[in-house]
Amino acid sequence: MPLVLAGAGDEVYIKRVGGKEETRRFLETLGFLPGTMVRVISKTGDNLIVSVKDARVALNREMAQKIII
């Protein structure tokens, strides 16, 4: 299921990162790698704030749909 479906406070593990090669590389540089734990800090409308590798990252719905948990 895509990360966008996770709720605030959920801790999930990334199974894979989809999308075009450029998008995958961008997300991987932010720390979104398979096997990495991600915590959803808040969810406002279509936007997410997540904690990944001791950093907080804001994602829009389009990017969050490419991260499969």
CNS distance restraints for C-alpha pairs under 8 A (distance, minus, plus):
assign (resid   1 and name CA) (resid   5 and name CA) 7.06 0.50 0.50
assign (resid   1 and name CA) (resid  68 and name CA) 5.51 0.50 0.50
assign (resid   1 and name CA) (resid  69 and name CA) 5.57 0.50 0.50
assign (resid   2 and name CA) (resid   6 and name CA) 7.67 0.50 0.50
assign (resid   2 and name CA) (resid  64 and name CA) 6.73 0.50 0.50
assign (resid   2 and name CA) (resid  65 and name CA) 4.95 0.50 0.50
assign (resid   2 and name CA) (resid  66 and name CA) 6.60 0.50 0.50
assign (resid   2 and name CA) (resid  67 and name CA) 5.60 0.50 0.50
assign (resid   2 and name CA) (resid  68 and name CA) 4.41 0.50 0.50
assign (resid   2 and name CA) (resid  69 and name CA) 5.85 0.50 0.50
assign (resid   3 and name CA) (resid  64 and name CA) 5.29 0.50 0.50
assign (resid   3 and name CA) (resid  65 and name CA) 5.99 0.50 0.50
assign (resid   3 and name CA) (resid  66 and name CA) 7.71 0.50 0.50
assign (resid   3 and name CA) (resid  67 and name CA) 5.56 0.50 0.50
assign (resid   3 and name CA) (resid  68 and name CA) 5.89 0.50 0.50
assign (resid   3 and name CA) (resid  69 and name CA) 5.94 0.50 0.50
assign (resid   4 and name CA) (resid  46 and name CA) 7.78 0.50 0.50
assign (resid   4 and name CA) (resid  48 and name CA) 7.48 0.50 0.50
assign (resid   4 and name CA) (resid  61 and name CA) 6.28 0.50 0.50
assign (resid   4 and name CA) (resid  64 and name CA) 5.04 0.50 0.50
assign (resid   4 and name CA) (resid  65 and name CA) 5.58 0.50 0.50
assign (resid   6 and name CA) (resid  10 and name CA) 6.39 0.50 0.50
assign (resid   6 and name CA) (resid  40 and name CA) 7.25 0.50 0.50
assign (resid   7 and name CA) (resid  40 and name CA) 6.73 0.50 0.50
assign (resid   7 and name CA) (resid  42 and name CA) 7.87 0.50 0.50
assign (resid   7 and name CA) (resid  43 and name CA) 6.98 0.50 0.50
assign (resid   8 and name CA) (resid  40 and name CA) 5.10 0.50 0.50
assign (resid   8 and name CA) (resid  41 and name CA) 5.57 0.50 0.50
assign (resid   8 and name CA) (resid  42 and name CA) 4.90 0.50 0.50
assign (resid   8 and name CA) (resid  43 and name CA) 5.74 0.50 0.50
assign (resid   9 and name CA) (resid  39 and name CA) 6.47 0.50 0.50
assign (resid   9 and name CA) (resid  40 and name CA) 5.27 0.50 0.50
assign (resid   9 and name CA) (resid  41 and name CA) 5.64 0.50 0.50
assign (resid   9 and name CA) (resid  42 and name CA) 7.18 0.50 0.50
assign (resid  10 and name CA) (resid  39 and name CA) 5.71 0.50 0.50
assign (resid  10 and name CA) (resid  40 and name CA) 5.48 0.50 0.50
assign (resid  10 and name CA) (resid  41 and name CA) 7.93 0.50 0.50
assign (resid  11 and name CA) (resid  37 and name CA) 6.74 0.50 0.50
assign (resid  11 and name CA) (resid  38 and name CA) 5.69 0.50 0.50
assign (resid  11 and name CA) (resid  39 and name CA) 4.33 0.50 0.50
assign (resid  11 and name CA) (resid  40 and name CA) 6.53 0.50 0.50
assign (resid  12 and name CA) (resid  37 and name CA) 5.61 0.50 0.50
assign (resid  12 and name CA) (resid  38 and name CA) 5.39 0.50 0.50
assign (resid  12 and name CA) (resid  39 and name CA) 6.38 0.50 0.50
assign (resid  12 and name CA) (resid  69 and name CA) 6.48 0.50 0.50
assign (resid  13 and name CA) (resid  34 and name CA) 7.50 0.50 0.50
assign (resid  13 and name CA) (resid  35 and name CA) 5.72 0.50 0.50
assign (resid  13 and name CA) (resid  36 and name CA) 5.51 0.50 0.50
assign (resid  13 and name CA) (resid  37 and name CA) 4.39 0.50 0.50
assign (resid  13 and name CA) (resid  38 and name CA) 6.02 0.50 0.50
assign (resid  13 and name CA) (resid  69 and name CA) 5.67 0.50 0.50
assign (resid  14 and name CA) (resid  32 and name CA) 7.30 0.50 0.50
assign (resid  14 and name CA) (resid  33 and name CA) 6.65 0.50 0.50
assign (resid  14 and name CA) (resid  34 and name CA) 4.87 0.50 0.50
assign (resid  14 and name CA) (resid  35 and name CA) 5.29 0.50 0.50
assign (resid  14 and name CA) (resid  36 and name CA) 5.60 0.50 0.50
assign (resid  14 and name CA) (resid  37 and name CA) 6.50 0.50 0.50
assign (resid  14 and name CA) (resid  38 and name CA) 7.27 0.50 0.50
assign (resid  14 and name CA) (resid  67 and name CA) 6.90 0.50 0.50
assign (resid  14 and name CA) (resid  68 and name CA) 5.95 0.50 0.50
assign (resid  14 and name CA) (resid  69 and name CA) 4.48 0.50 0.50
assign (resid  15 and name CA) (resid  34 and name CA) 4.96 0.50 0.50
assign (resid  15 and name CA) (resid  35 and name CA) 6.15 0.50 0.50
assign (resid  15 and name CA) (resid  67 and name CA) 7.91 0.50 0.50
assign (resid  15 and name CA) (resid  68 and name CA) 5.61 0.50 0.50
assign (resid  15 and name CA) (resid  69 and name CA) 5.04 0.50 0.50
assign (resid  16 and name CA) (resid  33 and name CA) 7.14 0.50 0.50
assign (resid  16 and name CA) (resid  34 and name CA) 5.12 0.50 0.50
assign (resid  16 and name CA) (resid  67 and name CA) 6.34 0.50 0.50
assign (resid  16 and name CA) (resid  68 and name CA) 5.28 0.50 0.50
assign (resid  16 and name CA) (resid  69 and name CA) 7.06 0.50 0.50
assign (resid  17 and name CA) (resid  24 and name CA) 6.15 0.50 0.50
assign (resid  17 and name CA) (resid  27 and name CA) 7.84 0.50 0.50
assign (resid  17 and name CA) (resid  32 and name CA) 7.46 0.50 0.50
assign (resid  17 and name CA) (resid  33 and name CA) 7.15 0.50 0.50
assign (resid  17 and name CA) (resid  34 and name CA) 7.14 0.50 0.50
assign (resid  17 and name CA) (resid  66 and name CA) 5.83 0.50 0.50
assign (resid  17 and name CA) (resid  67 and name CA) 4.69 0.50 0.50
assign (resid  17 and name CA) (resid  68 and name CA) 5.96 0.50 0.50
assign (resid  18 and name CA) (resid  24 and name CA) 6.32 0.50 0.50
assign (resid  18 and name CA) (resid  66 and name CA) 4.86 0.50 0.50
assign (resid  18 and name CA) (resid  67 and name CA) 6.29 0.50 0.50
assign (resid  18 and name CA) (resid  68 and name CA) 7.38 0.50 0.50
assign (resid  19 and name CA) (resid  23 and name CA) 5.98 0.50 0.50
assign (resid  19 and name CA) (resid  24 and name CA) 6.12 0.50 0.50
assign (resid  19 and name CA) (resid  66 and name CA) 5.85 0.50 0.50
assign (resid  20 and name CA) (resid  24 and name CA) 6.23 0.50 0.50
assign (resid  21 and name CA) (resid  25 and name CA) 6.17 0.50 0.50
assign (resid  22 and name CA) (resid  26 and name CA) 6.25 0.50 0.50
assign (resid  23 and name CA) (resid  27 and name CA) 6.25 0.50 0.50
assign (resid  24 and name CA) (resid  28 and name CA) 6.06 0.50 0.50
assign (resid  25 and name CA) (resid  29 and name CA) 6.21 0.50 0.50
assign (resid  26 and name CA) (resid  30 and name CA) 6.64 0.50 0.50
assign (resid  27 and name CA) (resid  31 and name CA) 6.60 0.50 0.50
assign (resid  27 and name CA) (resid  32 and name CA) 5.45 0.50 0.50
assign (resid  27 and name CA) (resid  33 and name CA) 7.89 0.50 0.50
assign (resid  28 and name CA) (resid  32 and name CA) 4.79 0.50 0.50
assign (resid  28 and name CA) (resid  33 and name CA) 5.59 0.50 0.50
assign (resid  30 and name CA) (resid  57 and name CA) 8.00 0.50 0.50
assign (resid  31 and name CA) (resid  36 and name CA) 7.87 0.50 0.50
assign (resid  31 and name CA) (resid  52 and name CA) 6.41 0.50 0.50
assign (resid  31 and name CA) (resid  53 and name CA) 6.51 0.50 0.50
assign (resid  32 and name CA) (resid  36 and name CA) 6.72 0.50 0.50
assign (resid  32 and name CA) (resid  52 and name CA) 7.18 0.50 0.50
assign (resid  32 and name CA) (resid  67 and name CA) 7.79 0.50 0.50
assign (resid  36 and name CA) (resid  52 and name CA) 7.64 0.50 0.50
assign (resid  36 and name CA) (resid  53 and name CA) 7.93 0.50 0.50
assign (resid  37 and name CA) (resid  52 and name CA) 6.74 0.50 0.50
assign (resid  37 and name CA) (resid  53 and name CA) 7.86 0.50 0.50
assign (resid  38 and name CA) (resid  50 and name CA) 6.59 0.50 0.50
assign (resid  38 and name CA) (resid  51 and name CA) 5.74 0.50 0.50
assign (resid  38 and name CA) (resid  52 and name CA) 5.02 0.50 0.50
assign (resid  38 and name CA) (resid  53 and name CA) 7.85 0.50 0.50
assign (resid  39 and name CA) (resid  50 and name CA) 5.52 0.50 0.50
assign (resid  39 and name CA) (resid  51 and name CA) 5.10 0.50 0.50
assign (resid  39 and name CA) (resid  52 and name CA) 6.80 0.50 0.50
assign (resid  40 and name CA) (resid  48 and name CA) 7.06 0.50 0.50
assign (resid  40 and name CA) (resid  49 and name CA) 6.22 0.50 0.50
assign (resid  40 and name CA) (resid  50 and name CA) 4.42 0.50 0.50
assign (resid  40 and name CA) (resid  51 and name CA) 6.43 0.50 0.50
assign (resid  41 and name CA) (resid  48 and name CA) 7.58 0.50 0.50
assign (resid  41 and name CA) (resid  49 and name CA) 5.47 0.50 0.50
assign (resid  41 and name CA) (resid  50 and name CA) 5.14 0.50 0.50
assign (resid  41 and name CA) (resid  51 and name CA) 6.63 0.50 0.50
assign (resid  42 and name CA) (resid  48 and name CA) 5.88 0.50 0.50
assign (resid  42 and name CA) (resid  49 and name CA) 5.26 0.50 0.50
assign (resid  42 and name CA) (resid  50 and name CA) 7.05 0.50 0.50
assign (resid  43 and name CA) (resid  47 and name CA) 5.90 0.50 0.50
assign (resid  43 and name CA) (resid  48 and name CA) 4.61 0.50 0.50
assign (resid  43 and name CA) (resid  49 and name CA) 6.48 0.50 0.50
assign (resid  44 and name CA) (resid  48 and name CA) 6.39 0.50 0.50
assign (resid  46 and name CA) (resid  60 and name CA) 6.17 0.50 0.50
assign (resid  46 and name CA) (resid  61 and name CA) 5.06 0.50 0.50
assign (resid  47 and name CA) (resid  58 and name CA) 7.12 0.50 0.50
assign (resid  47 and name CA) (resid  59 and name CA) 5.78 0.50 0.50
assign (resid  47 and name CA) (resid  60 and name CA) 4.52 0.50 0.50
assign (resid  47 and name CA) (resid  61 and name CA) 5.72 0.50 0.50
assign (resid  48 and name CA) (resid  58 and name CA) 5.66 0.50 0.50
assign (resid  48 and name CA) (resid  59 and name CA) 5.18 0.50 0.50
assign (resid  48 and name CA) (resid  60 and name CA) 6.35 0.50 0.50
assign (resid  48 and name CA) (resid  61 and name CA) 7.55 0.50 0.50
assign (resid  48 and name CA) (resid  64 and name CA) 7.67 0.50 0.50
assign (resid  49 and name CA) (resid  56 and name CA) 6.62 0.50 0.50
assign (resid  49 and name CA) (resid  57 and name CA) 5.60 0.50 0.50
assign (resid  49 and name CA) (resid  58 and name CA) 4.39 0.50 0.50
assign (resid  49 and name CA) (resid  59 and name CA) 6.30 0.50 0.50
assign (resid  50 and name CA) (resid  56 and name CA) 5.55 0.50 0.50
assign (resid  50 and name CA) (resid  57 and name CA) 5.37 0.50 0.50
assign (resid  50 and name CA) (resid  58 and name CA) 6.41 0.50 0.50
assign (resid  50 and name CA) (resid  59 and name CA) 7.73 0.50 0.50
assign (resid  51 and name CA) (resid  55 and name CA) 5.46 0.50 0.50
assign (resid  51 and name CA) (resid  56 and name CA) 4.48 0.50 0.50
assign (resid  51 and name CA) (resid  57 and name CA) 6.31 0.50 0.50
assign (resid  52 and name CA) (resid  56 and name CA) 6.41 0.50 0.50
assign (resid  52 and name CA) (resid  57 and name CA) 7.34 0.50 0.50
assign (resid  59 and name CA) (resid  63 and name CA) 6.02 0.50 0.50
assign (resid  59 and name CA) (resid  64 and name CA) 6.04 0.50 0.50
assign (resid  60 and name CA) (resid  64 and name CA) 6.22 0.50 0.50
assign (resid  61 and name CA) (resid  65 and name CA) 6.09 0.50 0.50
assign (resid  62 and name CA) (resid  66 and name CA) 6.98 0.50 0.50
assign (resid  63 and name CA) (resid  67 and name CA) 7.12 0.50 0.50
